[in-house]
Amino acid sequence: MGDCRVDFVFVCGWCGEECAVWCEPVMSWWTQKYQAPDTFTCWFCGGESTSPAPPWTPAD
């Protein structure tokens, strides 16, 4: 089976840089839902930030 993860853009709480965060799909009958990790590490500054509440912006 293929990779079903989707990446979303979250903003680092330390430096304000945009980070692409992979989110796993969650089973739902009516809509596409994804589960984000509780925290993510910024690729730019290395800081650890809390994932925001949805809705999220899909990364390009």
C-alpha positions in Angstrom: 0.0 0.0 0.0 1.3 3.5 -0.8 2.3 6.3 1.6 -0.8 8.1 2.7 0.8 10.8 4.9 0.3 14.4 4.0 2.6 17.3 4.9 1.2 20.6 6.3 2.9 23.9 7.0 3.4 24.7 10.7 5.1 27.9 11.9 8.0 27.5 14.5 7.1 29.2 17.8 10.8 30.2 18.3 11.9 31.7 15.0 8.7 32.0 12.9 10.1 29.9 10.1 7.6 27.7 8.2 8.1 23.9 8.6 6.6 21.0 6.7 5.3 18.5 9.1 4.2 15.0 8.1 0.7 14.0 9.4 -0.8 10.5 9.4 -4.3 9.9 8.2 -7.0 9.1 10.7 -9.9 6.8 9.8 -13.1 8.8 9.2 -16.3 8.1 7.2 -17.1 11.6 6.1 -14.0 13.7 5.8 -10.2 13.3 5.4 -8.7 13.8 8.8 -5.0 13.8 9.8 -3.2 13.5 13.1 -0.3 15.8 13.8 2.5 15.0 16.3 2.2 16.8 19.6 5.5 18.6 18.9 7.7 19.2 15.9 11.4 20.2 15.5 12.1 23.3 13.4 14.4 22.6 10.5 15.9 26.1 10.7 16.6 26.8 14.4 16.2 23.3 15.9 13.6 24.5 18.4 10.8 22.3 19.5 7.3 23.7 19.0 3.8 22.5 19.8 1.7 21.6 16.8 -1.2 24.0 16.3 -4.9 23.1 16.3 -6.5 22.5 12.8 -7.3 23.6 10.2 -3.8 23.4 8.7 -2.4 24.6 5.4 -1.2 21.8 3.1 2.5 22.3 2.1 3.3 22.6 -1.6 
